[in-house]
Amino acid sequence: MLSKKNKTLIIYDSFQYFAPFFRGKGYPTYKTLRDIDTLQKVARKISLKLGVFKNYWFDDWRKNLTEIDTVIIFASQHPSPVKFINETNPNIRIIYWYWNPVEKCVHPNTIPDKLCEKWSFDREDCLNYSMEHNTTFYFDTIEIPESEILFDLFFVGVNKGRKAALDKIGDKMEERGLKPHFYIVDDNWNSRNYRGDYPPINYPDYLKLVGQSKAILDYVQEGQNGLTLRPMESIFFKKKLVTNDETVKQEDFYNPSNVFILGVDDLNNLKEFLNSPYVSLDASITRRYDVDYWIERFNENYNK
């Protein structure tokens, strides 16, 4: 008999570094579509475009639906397996989870409400599209290497029109005798003919840089209303957080000794903030954002 965890299936096309950590927690985890060779990809593209034999390309999760109670599907641009799962086993609870803003994923209005539940990390998207809210999450099993501190503030992210603002922050830090390290990924990094100087860096290298930094910069885009991974990394790795997200004050982990809000807190106090020790949070607060408790919140007040 499968354990409760093994009866919760994860379909996840996002950041694949995290897939082994889902499995390590006991959750069977697959991509929407199985890995195939280049020639098969041509056939698959035609198949999906014509809308025929779509189910053939699904990953091995399609073989395990008889013993599953719940499927959590991370919203993406891939054809949704919701209908297939519902037809195969109508007793399965299907949670369609938006870990990114709606504009970057399959639009929720294209998925019939009767087929699944729709949840999001973004409170504004929840209001606009009648979805349920859950926080973002992290893994208490991810660790960063111990390292000498080299930087006061660290940022990695795609430009998305933020470079000028980030450069300004870096300049103000240097004026105050601080050492920032900002790696701004080119917007066109995933284009076929990309030859730029700032492609994405892999997550293990990113974590190494986190370990070398006093604080993480979280610079959110206008209109986003949900926690990114940066606050999660801050609390799990006990690194200070500098952010332009003023709503962070409403979060249970907020502590002015650990979180500096750009545009609210006095920049003249930033150096003192970065040089003071991190104040440990109550273990119950950090634990709340671990993936196990994130999944448990889907089950609160749920009556099948």
N, C-alpha and C positions, 0 to 999 in steps of 0.2 A: 504493500500500500504506500502511496506517495505521501510525503509530509505535506503540511499546509503550505510551506514555502514552495515545494516542488509542484504544487497544484496551481501556482500563480506563474503564468508564462509572460515573458517580456519580449516584445517585438520592437527592435531598436536599431534604427539606421543612422543614428547620430554619431557622436564622438566614440570611435571604436576602442579607445584606450580603456573605457569604462566597462566594456562588455565582460571581460574576465572577472571584474569585481562584482558585477551582478551575479555571475555564476558562483563565485566564491562565497556569496551570501546564501546560495542555495536556490536561486531563481533560474530556471531554464531560460536562456536568452539567445535569440536568433535575429538575423536581419530579415527584412520583409522578403527580399528576393535572394535566392542562393547565388553563390559565387560561380561564375562560368567563364569559359575562355572567350577570346575576342570574336571568333566566328559565331559562337552561340549568342553573343551580345547583339549581333546584327539581326539574327532571327528573333530574338526576344523583343527588340525595339519594334520590329514589324508586327509581331504578335500583339504587343500592348497597344500599338497605335490602332490596329484593326479591331481590338477588343475581343480577340479569339485566343483560346487556350491560355488565358491569363494565369489560371491556377497552377499550371504546369511549372511556372517559374518561381513559385513560392519556395522559401527555405523549408527545412525539415520540421519546423513547427507544425506544419499542416498534418503531420503524421501522428501528433500527440494530443489531439483535441478531445479524445474520448475520456481522458482522465484529468482534464483541466477544469478548475472552477472559475478562474479569472484570467483574462488576458489584458495586459496593459500595453497599448500600442502607442509608441511615440510618433506624433504627427510629423509628416515629412512631405516631400513632393512625389513620393512613390504612390502607385495605385494602392488604394486602401484594401486590406484584406478583411475589413469588417463584414461585408456581405457574405463572403465565403465562410467565415467562422460562424456566423449566425445561422447559415443554412446547414452547416455540418453538425453543429451542436447548439441548438437554440437555448440550452440551459446555461451556457457560459455567460458570465458577466464580462462585458467588454467595456474597458475604460480607454477612451481616446484622449491622450495626454499631450497638451501643448507646452513644451519646454522652451519654445520660442514664440515671439509675437505671431499672431494669426497671419499677418502679411507674408511671412516666410514659409508657410506651410499650406497644406490642403485646407481650403476655407471650410469652417464648420458648417456653414449653410448647405454645403454640397453633400453632407452626410445625414441621412434621415435620423431624427431623434429616436425613433423606435428601435434602431439597431444597436445603439450604444449610449453610454454616458460620455459627456464631453467635459474635460477638466483642463484648467490652465494655471500657470504660475502667475499670470498677469491679471491683476484685479480689474483693470479697465476692460480687458478683453472679456473677462467673465461677465461684467455688466452689459457690455455691448452685444454679446452673443449668447447670453443665458447659459453660461457654463458654470460649473462648480469650481471652487478655488482650493488649491493645495500649494504649499510652499515648494520652492526648489529643494534640492537635497544634495548630499555628498556621501562619501564612504568613510567610515572610521577605520577602514583597513588600508587606506592609502597613506603612505608616509613620504616625507621629504628627507633627502640626505642631510646629515649634519654638515655645516659649512661655515667658513669664516664669513662674517658680514662685510659685503663690499659696497652695497648700495643703500641709500636711505629710502628710496621709493622706486617701485618697479611696476612697469606696465607692458603688457603685450596685448595687441588687438588689431583688428583690421581698421584701416583709416576711417572709412564711412563718414568723411567730412569732418573728422575730429582733429586732424593733425595740427591745424593752426592753434586750436585751444590747448592741445597737449603741449605743443612747443612753448606756449606762453606759460603754462604751469612749470615746465622744466626751467625756463629762464628765471622765473621768480624764485625757484628753489636754489638755483645756483647763486643768485644774488644774496641769498641768506646763508651761503656756505654749505649747502646740502648737495648730495650727489644723487641725481635721478638716473635711472636707466630705462628708457622708453624704446620699445621695439614696435614700430608701427607698420603693420603688414600692408602691402600694396593692395588696393581694391581689386585689381585685375589678376591677382595671384593664380586664380584657377582657370584662366583663359588658356587655350591650346598653345598659343605662341608666346607665353609669358617668359620674359628674359630679365625680369627686374631684380633688384638687390634685396628686397625684403619679402621673401615668401614666408609662409607660416613656419613656426618651429614646432618640433614634436613635443608632446606633453612631458615626457621624462626630462627633457632639457629645460622646459618651462619650470618644472618643479625644482630643478637644481637652482634656477635663478630665484625662485621664491625663497629657497633656503638661504640664499646669499643676501637677502634684502630685509630691512627692518619693517617695511610696510608695502602693501599692495594698493595700487591705484585702481579704483573702479569708476570709470567715466562712462556713464550710461547715456544712450541716445534719447533725444527729446521724444516724449510720448510713451516711453517704456515705464510700466508700473508693476514690476516684479523683480525679485532678487536674482541677480546673476550668480555665476559660480564664484566670483571674486569674494563676496562676503562669506561664502561657505569655506573657501580656502583660508580666509582670515581666521575664522573661529576654530576650524579643525587643526590648523597649523600654528595657532596662537601668534599670528602676525597682525600688526596694526593695519587699519583700513583707512584710506583717504578716498573720499567719494564726493561726487556732485549730486548724489541722490538724497534730497532733503527728507524723503519719507522714511529713511533708515531710522530716524528717531522713534518711529512707531514700532520698531521690531524689538522682540524680547531680548536680543543679544546686544542691543545698543548700550554702550557705556562711553561717555565722553573721553575717558582715559584711553580707549582703544579705537575710537572712530572719530575722524576729523572730517567735517563737512565743508567742502569748498563753497564759498559764497555765503556761508553762515559764520563759521569760526574764523578768528583773526589769523591771517597768514603769518603775522609776526610771532605767533605762538607755535607755528608748525615745527620749528626746530626743537623746541622744548618737548612738544608732543612726541616727536619721533625718537627722542633720546631717553624718554622715560620708559619704564618697564611695562610690558603687557600685563593687564589685570586679568587673571584667570576667571572664566565664567563658571557658574554652577554647572556641574556635569549634566544635569537634566536639560539645560538649554542646548548644549552642544548635541546631546543625544537625540533631541527632537528632530534634528536635520539629517540624521543618518538614514540611509535608504530603507532600513527595516521599519522605522517609525513613519517615514513618508508613506510607505505602502499601507501601514496600519491605519493611517488617517483616511484612506479611501474607504476603509471598512467601518469607521465610526458612524453610528446612526444609520447604517445600511441594513435593510431587511430584505433578504432575497425572496 
